[in-house]
Amino acid sequence: MILILFAVFFFLLLISVPIGISISITSLIPYFLQPSFAASSGYIFRNLVSGIDSYVLLAIPLFILSGNLMAKGGISERIFNFFAYFIGNKTGGLPTAVIISCLFYGAISGSGPATVAAVGAMTIPYLTKLGYDQKFVVAMVATAGGLGVIIPPSIPFVAYGLSSGQSVGDLFIAGVFPGLLIGLCLIIYSYYHCRKHGEDKEKLEQAHHQLRAKGFFQLFKYSFFALLAPVIILGGIYGGIVTPTEAADISVVYAFVVSFFIYRSLKLTDLKEIFRDTIRSSVPMLMIASAATVFGRVLTLLQAPQNIAAAITGTISSPLLILLIINIFLLFVGMIMDAMSAILILTPIFLPIIIAIGMDPIHFGVIMVVNLAIGFVTPPVGVNLYVASTMFKLPITEVSRRALPFVGAFIFALLLITYIPAISLILIP
């Protein structure tokens, strides 16, 4: 029955049935094949409705709305200029400023594609004008955009917390050092590339001089509220003042106030488009979350997680090898499935395995999200690649090829995160 379920599910995906509908149809298969099965059609449909009746899930549309408000409000440009002020004239300085901007913007939006679109729209033309190879810069932004789902607040972490029963706040905190480590690995490769291929120092000095001419205090005033956003969100969660969902509420109010009344970069007429974009992004996610919750309950009734866990742990005795196999599998899944769906479907299956080998579920959540973040820049799905290549009309094959070294740096960081639990757990109280 379990094999039939997954065969039907992947067949529906192959013929381009939307993933939320594919999951829902697959959940009905056991009842159709065996009418006495506990998960009847009425059970399925009732749970599709109750599956989104979740306080935790409210954080997803709220963080998306907050990210859209800040994206339209030009927050990414202010963050980039602040860091470029200090390192813009150093070797690899501007690419480093781009990657750091992706880190900070990820702490605002919680979304990989949103980070690519917001940071890339301004930085890619700017760096190209200063002499950097456009394909290199596009590949760098597409890869660094993956940090948007690792640095908290992260929508995939919300999904994992919902599916595993773990604290979303703890998952957010656990993502801080892994995100910084991955960012550092990407920066090291960017520095190596710039050192090897050279930069137009004359143009860089001129651009840096123009930025310096504004003065530090003027630039700090210009960037202060953009830089303060992640501090408020993460500080509130880490300090135990607010829950992740309450932090999402605060981020929306903060983004609205900053964009409309402080920076005055948005008008009320912009709200219609912002709300439309938010609905388009969040409704499919909520549909998938609802369907995947039901699918997980069906798998539990079939005892699929326990059977799969017993089969793997009974065949392979080494926890290190089990983790390697899971990483390889998740890297493959990330190539063909979006992160939200993969987390909600696979978490109930993998959770008994990682508990059996003595791994902390919070640590595994970080490993899972990092694996699937790599999927943002690996075809055929590779959402970040499509966003970046479409924005600048570049062949996706060329961008993919130039992204390979960055992906290698990402995977190196993944291995460190997998086998050194302290990187993820050191901040957990």
C-alpha positions in Angstrom: 0.0 0.0 0.0 2.8 2.4 0.9 4.5 1.8 -2.5 1.2 2.3 -4.3 0.7 5.6 -2.5 4.1 7.0 -3.5 3.8 5.6 -7.0 0.5 7.4 -7.5 1.8 10.6 -6.0 4.9 10.8 -8.3 2.8 9.9 -11.3 0.4 12.8 -10.6 3.4 15.1 -10.3 4.8 13.9 -13.6 1.6 14.7 -15.4 1.7 18.2 -13.8 -1.2 17.9 -11.4 -0.8 20.7 -8.8 1.0 19.3 -5.7 -1.7 20.1 -3.2 -4.3 18.2 -5.3 -1.8 15.4 -5.9 -1.4 14.9 -2.2 -5.1 15.0 -1.5 -5.9 12.4 -4.2 -3.1 10.2 -2.9 -4.5 10.4 0.6 -7.8 8.9 -0.7 -6.1 5.8 -2.3 -6.1 3.5 0.8 -9.8 4.1 1.3 -10.6 3.4 -2.4 -8.6 0.2 -2.3 -9.9 -0.9 1.1 -13.2 0.7 2.2 -12.8 -0.5 5.8 -9.7 1.7 6.1 -10.0 4.3 9.0 -9.3 7.3 6.8 -12.6 7.5 4.8 -13.4 10.2 2.3 -15.3 12.1 5.0 -12.3 11.9 7.3 -10.0 13.2 4.5 -12.2 16.2 3.7 -12.8 17.1 7.3 -9.1 17.1 8.0 -8.3 19.1 4.9 -10.3 21.9 6.6 -9.0 21.4 10.1 -5.4 21.0 8.8 -5.1 24.8 8.3 -6.8 25.6 11.6 -3.4 26.2 13.2 -2.0 29.2 15.1 1.5 28.3 13.9 0.5 28.4 10.2 -0.6 32.0 10.6 3.0 33.0 10.6 3.4 32.0 6.9 1.1 34.5 5.2 2.2 37.2 7.8 5.9 36.8 7.1 5.2 36.8 3.3 3.2 40.0 3.7 6.0 41.6 5.8 8.6 40.6 3.1 6.5 42.0 0.3 6.1 45.3 2.1 9.8 45.6 2.7 10.7 44.5 -0.8 8.5 47.2 -2.4 9.8 49.7 0.2 13.4 49.4 -1.0 14.8 47.9 2.2 17.4 45.7 0.4 19.1 48.8 -1.2 19.6 50.4 2.2 21.0 47.2 3.7 23.5 46.7 0.8 24.7 50.3 0.9 25.4 50.1 4.6 27.8 47.1 4.2 29.3 48.3 0.9 30.3 51.5 2.8 32.8 49.5 4.8 34.1 46.8 2.4 33.2 48.1 -1.1 36.8 48.9 -2.1 38.3 45.6 -0.8 38.9 42.5 -3.0 35.6 40.7 -3.3 34.0 43.5 -1.2 30.9 44.2 -3.2 30.1 40.4 -3.7 30.6 40.0 0.0 28.2 42.9 0.7 25.6 41.2 -1.6 25.8 37.9 0.3 25.5 39.7 3.7 22.5 41.6 2.3 20.9 38.3 1.4 21.6 37.2 5.0 19.9 40.3 6.4 17.1 40.3 4.0 16.4 36.6 4.6 15.9 37.6 8.3 13.1 39.9 7.0 11.4 37.9 4.3 11.9 34.2 5.3 11.7 33.3 1.6 14.5 32.4 -0.9 12.8 33.6 -4.1 11.8 36.9 -2.4 15.4 37.4 -1.3 16.7 36.9 -4.8 14.1 39.2 -6.3 14.6 42.0 -3.8 18.4 41.9 -3.5 19.1 41.0 -7.1 17.0 43.6 -8.7 19.3 46.3 -7.3 22.7 44.7 -6.8 23.0 42.7 -10.1 22.8 45.7 -12.5 25.0 47.7 -10.1 27.8 45.1 -9.9 27.6 44.4 -13.7 28.1 48.1 -14.3 31.2 48.1 -12.2 32.8 45.3 -14.3 31.7 42.1 -12.7 30.7 39.2 -14.9 26.9 39.2 -15.0 26.5 35.4 -15.0 28.8 35.2 -11.9 26.8 37.8 -10.1 23.4 36.3 -11.0 24.6 32.8 -9.9 25.9 34.3 -6.7 22.6 36.0 -5.8 20.6 33.0 -6.8 22.6 30.8 -4.4 22.8 33.3 -1.6 19.1 33.7 -1.9 18.8 30.2 -0.4 20.0 31.8 2.9 16.5 33.3 3.1 15.0 30.0 4.2 17.8 29.2 6.7 18.3 32.5 8.5 15.2 33.0 10.8 12.4 33.8 10.4 12.1 30.9 7.9 8.9 29.6 6.4 10.3 26.1 6.0 11.1 26.1 9.7 7.5 26.9 10.4 6.5 24.0 8.2 8.9 21.6 10.0 7.8 22.8 13.4 4.1 22.1 12.4 4.9 18.7 11.0 7.3 17.5 13.8 5.8 19.1 16.8 9.0 20.9 17.6 9.2 24.5 18.9 9.4 27.0 15.9 11.2 29.4 18.1 13.9 26.9 18.9 14.2 26.1 15.1 14.6 29.8 14.3 17.4 30.1 16.9 19.0 26.9 15.6 19.2 28.3 12.1 21.3 31.4 13.0 24.8 29.8 13.1 24.2 27.5 10.1 23.1 30.4 8.1 26.1 32.4 9.0 28.4 29.5 8.3 26.9 29.0 4.8 27.2 32.7 4.2 30.9 32.6 5.2 31.5 29.7 2.8 29.9 31.6 -0.1 32.0 34.7 0.8 35.2 32.7 0.7 34.5 31.4 -2.8 33.5 34.9 -4.0 36.8 36.3 -2.6 38.7 33.5 -4.4 36.9 34.1 -7.7 37.5 37.9 -7.5 41.2 37.3 -6.6 41.6 34.9 -9.5 39.7 36.8 -12.2 40.4 40.4 -11.0 38.2 43.4 -10.6 38.0 46.9 -12.1 39.7 48.7 -9.2 39.3 52.1 -10.8 35.5 51.8 -11.1 35.3 50.3 -7.6 37.2 53.1 -6.0 35.1 55.7 -7.8 31.8 54.0 -6.6 33.1 53.6 -3.1 34.2 57.2 -3.0 30.7 58.3 -4.0 29.2 56.1 -1.2 31.7 57.4 1.3 30.9 61.0 0.3 27.5 60.6 2.0 29.1 60.2 5.3 28.7 57.4 7.8 26.0 59.1 10.0 23.9 60.0 7.0 24.1 56.4 5.7 23.5 54.9 9.1 20.4 57.1 9.5 19.3 56.0 6.0 19.8 52.3 6.8 19.0 52.1 10.5 15.4 51.0 10.4 16.2 48.4 7.7 18.9 46.9 9.9 16.7 47.0 13.0 14.0 44.8 11.5 15.7 41.4 12.0 16.9 42.5 15.5 13.3 43.2 16.6 12.0 39.9 15.1 14.8 37.6 16.4 15.3 39.5 19.7 11.6 39.1 20.5 11.6 35.4 19.8 15.0 34.7 21.4 14.1 36.8 24.5 10.9 34.8 25.0 8.9 38.0 24.6 6.8 36.8 21.6 6.0 33.6 19.8 7.0 33.2 16.1 3.4 34.0 15.0 3.4 37.1 17.2 6.7 38.1 15.8 5.2 37.8 12.3 2.4 40.2 13.4 5.0 42.6 14.7 7.0 42.4 11.5 4.0 43.3 9.4 3.2 46.4 11.5 6.9 47.4 11.6 7.3 47.0 7.8 4.1 49.1 7.2 5.2 51.9 9.5 8.8 52.0 8.2 7.8 51.8 4.5 4.9 54.3 4.7 5.8 56.8 7.4 9.6 56.7 7.9 11.1 56.0 4.4 7.9 57.0 2.6 8.8 54.7 -0.2 5.3 53.2 -0.5 1.9 54.7 -1.3 -1.6 53.4 -0.3 -2.2 52.5 -3.9 0.7 50.0 -3.7 -1.2 48.0 -1.1 -3.4 46.3 -3.7 -0.5 44.8 -5.5 1.2 43.8 -2.3 -1.9 42.0 -1.0 -2.4 40.3 -4.3 1.2 39.0 -4.3 0.9 37.9 -0.7 -2.3 35.9 -1.5 -0.8 34.3 -4.6 2.2 33.1 -2.6 0.5 32.1 0.7 -2.7 30.4 -0.5 -0.9 27.5 -2.4 1.4 27.1 0.6 -1.6 26.8 3.0 -3.3 24.3 0.6 -0.2 22.2 0.5 0.1 22.4 4.3 -3.5 21.2 4.8 -3.1 18.3 2.3 0.3 17.3 3.6 -1.1 17.2 7.2 -3.8 14.7 6.0 -1.3 12.7 4.1 0.9 12.4 7.2 -2.1 11.1 9.2 -2.8 8.5 6.5 0.8 7.4 6.5 0.7 7.1 10.3 -2.5 4.9 10.1 -0.5 2.7 7.6 2.4 2.7 10.1 4.6 3.8 7.2 7.1 5.9 9.4 7.7 3.0 11.8 8.1 0.4 9.0 10.5 2.6 7.0 12.5 3.4 10.1 12.7 -0.2 11.0 13.8 -1.2 7.5 16.6 1.5 7.4 17.9 1.1 10.9 17.7 -2.7 10.6 19.8 -2.6 7.4 22.3 0.1 8.2 23.9 0.2 11.7 26.1 3.3 11.3 24.3 6.6 12.2 26.9 8.5 10.1 26.0 6.5 7.1 22.3 6.9 7.7 22.7 10.6 7.8 24.7 10.6 4.6 22.0 8.6 2.8 19.3 10.9 4.1 21.3 14.0 2.9 21.7 12.5 -0.6 18.0 11.7 -0.7 17.0 15.1 0.4 19.3 16.8 -2.1 17.6 14.7 -4.8 14.1 15.6 -3.5 15.1 19.3 -3.5 15.7 19.1 -7.2 12.2 17.9 -8.0 10.0 19.2 -5.2 9.5 22.6 -3.4 10.8 22.8 0.2 7.4 23.3 1.8 5.9 20.1 0.3 9.0 18.0 0.9 9.2 19.0 4.6 5.5 18.3 5.3 5.5 15.0 3.5 8.9 13.6 4.6 9.2 14.8 8.2 6.8 12.2 9.6 8.8 9.5 7.7 12.3 10.6 8.8 11.4 11.6 12.4 11.3 8.0 13.8 14.7 7.3 12.0 16.5 10.2 13.5 15.1 9.6 16.9 16.2 5.9 16.7 19.8 7.0 16.0 19.7 9.5 18.9 19.7 12.7 16.9 18.0 15.9 18.2 14.9 16.7 16.1 15.8 20.4 16.1 19.2 19.6 14.6 17.6 17.4 12.0 15.2 20.2 11.1 18.2 22.4 10.3 19.8 19.7 8.2 16.5 19.2 6.3 16.0 22.9 5.5 19.6 23.3 4.4 19.3 20.4 2.0 16.2 21.7 0.5 17.6 25.3 0.3 20.2 23.8 -2.1 17.3 22.7 -4.1 16.5 26.3 -4.8 19.5 26.4 -7.1 19.5 22.9 -8.6 17.3 22.2 -11.7 14.7 21.1 -12.7 12.8 23.0 -10.0 15.5 25.5 -8.9 13.1 28.4 -8.1 15.9 30.9 -7.4 17.6 30.1 -10.7 14.4 30.8 -12.6 13.8 34.0 -10.7 17.3 35.3 -11.3 17.7 34.1 -14.9 14.2 35.4 -15.9 14.9 38.9 -14.3 18.0 39.3 -16.5 17.1 37.1 -19.5 20.0 34.7 -19.1 19.8 31.0 -20.1 19.2 29.0 -17.0 21.8 26.4 -18.1 24.5 29.1 -18.0 23.4 30.4 -14.6 23.3 26.8 -13.3 26.8 26.1 -14.5 28.2 29.2 -12.9 26.3 28.4 -9.7 28.1 25.0 -9.3 31.0 26.3 -7.2 28.6 28.1 -4.9 26.5 25.0 -4.5 29.8 23.1 -3.7 30.4 25.7 -0.9 26.8 25.2 0.3 27.3 21.4 0.4 30.6 21.7 2.3 28.8 23.8 5.0 25.9 21.2 5.0 28.4 18.4 5.9 29.8 20.5 8.8 26.3 21.2 10.0 25.3 17.5 9.7 28.2 16.1 11.7 28.8 18.9 14.2 25.5 19.3 16.1 26.8 22.2 18.2 26.7 24.5 15.1 22.9 24.2 15.3 22.2 23.6 18.9 24.7 25.9 20.7 22.1 28.7 21.1 19.3 26.5 22.2 18.6 27.1 26.0 
